[in-house]
Amino acid sequence: ADFTDSTDQAAFAILRPLLLQPPPDPWYMIQRESGRFDFYHPGMKEERRQHPLFSFFGEVLAFLREHSKTNFPITEVLQARIFREASPQLLRERLGIWEGPKAEEELGGEGVYFEMIVEGLDPTVPGGTRRMDDPRLEA
């Protein structure tokens, strides 16, 4: 972002309330001794430095920049984009397709797990092909 640019300043004003929200469930923040915050996903047992919604924030910023150059009201275009992004088909493409719950007895333990059968396209989705929580709840 270029905070000397009026478009980016306006976009940041729109994004600021989103950026101040806690991460989406099941993610939570861990503060390190250095003061830095990282993000933890208990179902995948994954830690990362980048916010789980980083790519989403980037897409919103790109959308706002693109539409700042038009004279059309943004409301209808934004609503159409939100409905497209929230469609079951696009969510499957982004997050992958998961099966489960499966009994973990097959692995010699207790409990259940979910297994990825088709990898998603979104690089910010937690990695791995097996997880203990239901990935459909993140959608």
KOLMI-765747 format. One line per 10 residues: number of its first residue (from 1); their letters; for each residue z, y, x of N, C-alpha, C. Coordinates in Angstrom, 1 decimal. Example, Ala and Ser with C-alpha at 12.3 -4.5 7.8 and 13.67 -1.06 7.14 Angstrom:
<recs>
1 = AS = 7.8:-5.7:13.2:7.8:-4.5:12.3:7.8:-3.3:13.2 | 7.1:-2.2:12.8:7.1:-1.1:13.7:7.9:0.0:12.9
</recs>
This chain:
<recs>
1 = ADFTDSTDQA = 0.0:-1.2:0.8:0.0:0.0:0.0:0.0:1.2:0.9 | -0.7:2.2:0.4:-0.8:3.5:1.1:0.0:4.5:0.3 | 1.2:4.9:0.7:2.0:5.7:-0.2:1.6:7.2:-0.1 | 0.6:7.5:0.7:0.1:8.9:0.7:-1.0:9.0:-0.3 | -1.5:7.9:-0.8:-2.5:7.9:-1.8:-1.9:8.0:-3.2 | -2.4:8.9:-4.1:-1.8:9.1:-5.4:-2.0:7.8:-6.3 | -3.0:7.1:-6.1:-3.2:5.8:-6.9:-2.1:4.8:-6.5 | -1.9:4.6:-5.3:-0.8:3.7:-4.9:0.6:4.2:-5.3 | 0.8:5.5:-5.2:2.1:6.0:-5.7:2.3:5.7:-7.2 | 1.2:5.9:-8.0:1.3:5.6:-9.4:1.5:4.1:-9.6
11 = AFAILRPLLL = 0.8:3.3:-8.9:0.9:1.8:-9.0:2.3:1.4:-8.6 | 2.9:2.0:-7.6:4.2:1.6:-7.2:5.2:2.0:-8.3 | 5.0:3.1:-8.9:5.9:3.5:-10.0:5.9:2.5:-11.1 | 4.7:1.9:-11.4:4.6:0.9:-12.4:5.2:-0.4:-12.0 | 5.0:-0.8:-10.7:5.5:-2.0:-10.2:7.0:-2.0:-9.9 | 7.5:-0.9:-9.6:8.9:-0.8:-9.2:9.9:-1.6:-10.0 | 9.9:-1.5:-11.4:10.8:-2.3:-12.2:10.6:-3.8:-12.0 | 9.4:-4.2:-11.8:9.1:-5.7:-11.5:9.7:-6.1:-10.2 | 9.5:-5.2:-9.2:10.0:-5.6:-7.8:11.5:-5.6:-7.7 | 12.2:-4.9:-8.6:13.7:-4.9:-8.6:14.3:-6.1:-9.4
21 = QPPPDPWYMI = 13.5:-6.8:-10.1:14.0:-8.0:-10.8:14.4:-9.1:-9.9 | 15.4:-9.9:-10.3:15.7:-11.1:-9.5:14.5:-12.1:-9.5 | 14.3:-13.0:-8.5:13.2:-13.9:-8.5:13.2:-14.8:-9.8 | 12.1:-15.3:-10.2:12.1:-16.2:-11.4:12.8:-17.5:-11.1 | 13.4:-18.0:-12.2:14.1:-19.3:-12.1:13.0:-20.4:-11.7 | 13.4:-21.3:-10.9:14.7:-21.6:-10.3:14.9:-21.0:-9.0 | 14.1:-20.0:-8.5:14.3:-19.4:-7.2:15.5:-18.5:-7.2 | 16.2:-18.5:-6.1:17.2:-17.5:-5.9:17.2:-17.0:-4.5 | 17.9:-15.8:-4.3:17.8:-15.1:-3.0:19.0:-15.6:-2.1 | 18.8:-15.7:-0.8:19.8:-16.0:0.2:19.8:-14.9:1.2
31 = QRESGRFDFY = 21.0:-14.3:1.4:21.1:-13.2:2.4:21.5:-13.8:3.7 | 20.7:-13.6:4.7:21.0:-14.1:6.1:22.0:-13.2:6.8 | 22.6:-13.7:7.8:23.6:-12.9:8.6:22.9:-11.6:9.1 | 21.6:-11.7:9.4:20.9:-10.5:9.9:20.8:-9.4:8.8 | 21.0:-9.8:7.5:20.8:-8.9:6.4:19.5:-9.1:5.7 | 18.6:-9.9:6.3:17.3:-10.2:5.6:17.6:-11.1:4.4 | 16.7:-11.0:3.4:16.8:-11.9:2.3:15.6:-12.9:2.3 | 15.9:-14.1:2.0:14.9:-15.2:1.9:15.1:-15.7:0.5 | 14.1:-16.6:0.1:14.1:-17.1:-1.2:14.2:-18.7:-1.1 | 14.9:-19.2:-2.1:15.2:-20.7:-2.0:14.8:-21.3:-3.4
41 = HPGMKEERRQ = 14.1:-22.4:-3.3:13.7:-23.2:-4.5:14.4:-24.5:-4.5 | 15.5:-24.7:-5.3:16.3:-25.9:-5.2:15.5:-27.2:-5.6 | 14.6:-27.1:-6.5:13.8:-28.3:-6.9:13.0:-28.9:-5.8 | 12.4:-28.0:-5.0:11.6:-28.3:-3.8:12.3:-28.3:-2.5 | 13.6:-27.8:-2.6:14.4:-27.6:-1.3:13.6:-26.8:-0.3 | 12.9:-25.8:-0.8:12.0:-24.9:0.1:12.6:-23.6:0.2 | 12.6:-23.1:1.5:13.0:-21.7:1.8:11.7:-21.0:2.3 | 11.7:-19.7:1.9:10.5:-18.9:2.4:11.0:-17.4:2.4 | 10.3:-16.7:3.3:10.6:-15.2:3.4:9.8:-14.4:2.4 | 8.7:-14.9:2.0:7.8:-14.1:1.0:8.3:-14.4:-0.4
51 = HPLFSFFGEV = 8.4:-13.3:-1.2:8.8:-13.4:-2.6:7.9:-14.4:-3.3 | 8.5:-15.2:-4.2:7.7:-16.2:-4.9:6.6:-15.6:-5.8 | 6.7:-14.3:-6.2:5.7:-13.7:-7.0:4.8:-12.7:-6.1 | 4.8:-12.9:-4.8:4.0:-12.0:-4.0:2.5:-11.9:-4.4 | 1.9:-13.1:-4.6:0.5:-13.0:-5.0:0.3:-12.4:-6.3 | 1.2:-12.5:-7.2:1.2:-11.9:-8.5:1.2:-10.4:-8.4 | 2.2:-9.9:-7.5:2.3:-8.5:-7.3:1.0:-7.9:-6.7 | 0.4:-8.7:-5.8:-0.9:-8.2:-5.2:-2.0:-8.2:-6.2 | -2.0:-9.1:-7.1:-3.0:-9.1:-8.2:-2.8:-7.9:-9.1 | -1.6:-7.6:-9.5:-1.3:-6.5:-10.3:-1.7:-5.2:-9.6
61 = LAFLREHSKT = -1.4:-5.1:-8.3:-1.8:-3.9:-7.6:-3.3:-3.7:-7.5 | -4.0:-4.8:-7.3:-5.5:-4.7:-7.2:-6.0:-4.3:-8.6 | -5.5:-4.9:-9.6:-5.9:-4.5:-11.0:-5.7:-3.0:-11.3 | -4.5:-2.5:-10.9:-4.2:-1.1:-11.1:-5.1:-0.2:-10.3 | -5.4:-0.6:-9.1:-6.3:0.2:-8.2:-7.7:0.2:-8.8 | -8.2:-1.0:-9.3:-9.5:-1.1:-9.8:-9.7:-0.2:-11.1 | -8.7:-0.3:-11.9:-8.8:0.5:-13.2:-8.4:1.9:-13.1 | -7.9:2.3:-12.0:-7.6:3.8:-11.8:-8.9:4.6:-11.6 | -10.0:3.9:-11.3:-11.3:4.5:-11.1:-12.1:4.6:-12.4 | -11.6:4.2:-13.5:-12.3:4.3:-14.8:-11.7:5.3:-15.7
71 = NFPITEVLQA = -12.4:5.6:-16.7:-11.8:6.5:-17.8:-11.4:5.8:-19.0 | -11.4:4.4:-18.9:-11.1:3.6:-20.1:-9.6:3.4:-20.2 | -9.0:3.4:-21.4:-7.6:3.0:-21.5:-7.3:1.6:-21.0 | -6.3:1.5:-20.3:-6.0:0.2:-19.6:-5.3:-0.8:-20.5 | -4.8:-0.4:-21.6:-4.0:-1.3:-22.5:-4.8:-2.6:-22.9 | -6.0:-2.4:-23.5:-6.8:-3.6:-23.9:-7.2:-4.5:-22.8 | -7.6:-3.9:-21.7:-8.0:-4.7:-20.5:-6.8:-5.4:-19.9 | -5.7:-4.8:-19.9:-4.5:-5.5:-19.4:-4.0:-6.6:-20.3 | -4.1:-6.4:-21.6:-3.7:-7.4:-22.5:-4.6:-8.6:-22.4 | -5.9:-8.4:-22.3:-6.9:-9.5:-22.1:-6.6:-10.3:-20.8
81 = RIFREASPQL = -6.3:-9.5:-19.8:-6.0:-10.2:-18.5:-4.7:-11.0:-18.6 | -3.7:-10.5:-19.2:-2.4:-11.3:-19.4:-2.7:-12.5:-20.2 | -3.4:-12.5:-21.3:-3.6:-13.7:-22.1:-4.5:-14.7:-21.3 | -5.4:-14.2:-20.5:-6.2:-15.1:-19.6:-5.3:-15.8:-18.6 | -4.5:-15.0:-17.9:-3.6:-15.6:-16.9:-2.6:-16.6:-17.4 | -2.2:-16.4:-18.7:-1.2:-17.2:-19.3:-1.8:-18.4:-20.0 | -3.1:-18.6:-20.0:-3.7:-19.7:-20.7:-3.3:-21.0:-20.0 | -3.1:-22.1:-20.8:-2.8:-23.4:-20.2:-3.8:-23.9:-19.1 | -5.1:-23.6:-19.3:-6.1:-24.1:-18.4:-5.9:-23.4:-17.0 | -5.7:-22.1:-17.1:-5.6:-21.3:-15.8:-4.3:-21.7:-15.1
91 = LRERLGIWEG = -3.2:-21.9:-15.9:-1.9:-22.3:-15.3:-2.1:-23.7:-14.6 | -2.8:-24.6:-15.2:-3.0:-25.9:-14.6:-3.8:-25.7:-13.3 | -4.8:-24.9:-13.3:-5.6:-24.6:-12.1:-4.8:-24.0:-11.0 | -3.9:-23.1:-11.3:-3.1:-22.4:-10.3:-2.0:-23.3:-9.8 | -1.2:-24.0:-10.7:0.0:-24.7:-10.3:-0.3:-26.2:-10.0 | -1.4:-26.7:-10.4:-1.7:-28.1:-10.2:-1.3:-28.9:-11.5 | -1.5:-30.2:-11.4:-1.1:-31.0:-12.5:-0.1:-32.0:-12.0 | 1.0:-32.1:-12.8:2.2:-32.9:-12.4:2.4:-34.0:-13.5 | 2.9:-35.1:-13.0:3.4:-36.2:-13.9:4.9:-36.4:-13.7 | 5.5:-36.7:-14.8:6.9:-37.0:-14.8:7.6:-36.7:-16.1
101 = PKAEEELGGE = 8.8:-36.9:-16.2:9.7:-37.4:-15.1:9.5:-38.9:-14.8 | 9.6:-39.3:-13.6:9.6:-40.7:-13.1:10.9:-41.0:-12.6 | 11.3:-42.3:-12.9:12.6:-42.7:-12.4:12.6:-42.8:-10.9 | 13.7:-42.3:-10.3:13.7:-42.3:-8.8:14.2:-43.7:-8.3 | 14.5:-44.6:-9.2:14.9:-46.0:-8.8:13.8:-46.6:-8.0 | 12.5:-46.2:-8.2:11.4:-46.7:-7.4:11.6:-46.4:-5.9 | 12.4:-45.3:-5.7:12.6:-44.9:-4.3:13.9:-45.3:-3.8 | 14.7:-46.1:-4.6:16.0:-46.6:-4.2:17.1:-45.7:-4.5 | 16.9:-44.6:-5.3:17.9:-43.7:-5.6:18.1:-43.6:-7.1 | 18.8:-42.5:-7.5:19.1:-42.3:-8.9:18.4:-41.0:-9.3
111 = GVYFEMIVEG = 18.3:-40.7:-10.6:17.7:-39.5:-11.0:16.2:-39.6:-11.3 | 15.6:-38.4:-11.4:14.1:-38.4:-11.8:13.4:-37.5:-10.8 | 12.1:-37.6:-10.7:11.3:-36.7:-10.0:10.0:-36.5:-10.7 | 9.2:-35.4:-10.3:7.9:-35.1:-10.8:6.9:-35.2:-9.6 | 5.7:-35.7:-9.9:4.8:-35.9:-8.8:3.5:-35.2:-9.1 | 2.9:-34.5:-8.1:1.7:-33.8:-8.2:0.5:-34.8:-8.2 | -0.4:-34.7:-9.2:-1.5:-35.6:-9.2:-2.8:-34.8:-8.9 | -2.8:-33.5:-9.1:-3.9:-32.6:-8.8:-3.3:-31.3:-8.2 | -3.8:-31.0:-7.0:-3.2:-29.8:-6.3:-3.7:-28.5:-7.0 | -2.9:-27.5:-7.0:-3.3:-26.2:-7.6:-3.9:-25.3:-6.6
121 = LDPTVPGGTR = -4.5:-24.2:-7.1:-5.2:-23.3:-6.2:-4.3:-22.2:-5.6 | -3.2:-22.0:-6.2:-2.3:-20.8:-5.8:-1.6:-21.2:-4.5 | -1.8:-20.5:-3.4:-1.1:-20.8:-2.2:0.4:-20.5:-2.2 | 0.9:-19.8:-3.1:2.3:-19.4:-3.1:3.1:-20.4:-3.9 | 2.5:-21.4:-4.6:3.2:-22.4:-5.3:3.9:-23.3:-4.2 | 5.2:-23.6:-4.5:5.9:-24.5:-3.5:5.1:-25.7:-3.1 | 5.1:-26.0:-1.8:4.3:-27.2:-1.3:5.0:-28.5:-1.7 | 4.3:-29.5:-1.2:4.8:-30.9:-1.5:4.2:-31.5:-2.7 | 4.3:-32.8:-2.8:3.7:-33.5:-3.9:4.8:-34.1:-4.8 | 6.1:-33.9:-4.5:7.2:-34.5:-5.3:8.3:-33.5:-5.3
131 = RMDDPRLEA = 8.8:-33.3:-6.5:10.0:-32.4:-6.7:10.9:-32.9:-7.7 | 12.2:-32.4:-7.7:13.2:-32.9:-8.6:13.3:-32.2:-9.9 | 12.8:-31.0:-9.9:12.8:-30.2:-11.2:11.4:-30.2:-11.8 | 11.4:-29.8:-13.1:10.2:-29.9:-13.9:9.3:-28.7:-13.6 | 8.2:-28.8:-12.9:7.3:-27.7:-12.6:6.8:-26.9:-13.8 | 6.7:-27.6:-14.9:6.2:-26.9:-16.1:7.1:-25.8:-16.6 | 8.4:-25.8:-16.2:9.3:-24.8:-16.6:9.1:-23.5:-15.8 | 8.4:-23.6:-14.6:8.1:-22.4:-13.9:7.0:-21.6:-14.5 | 6.1:-22.3:-15.2:4.9:-21.7:-15.8:5.4:-20.7:-16.9
</recs>
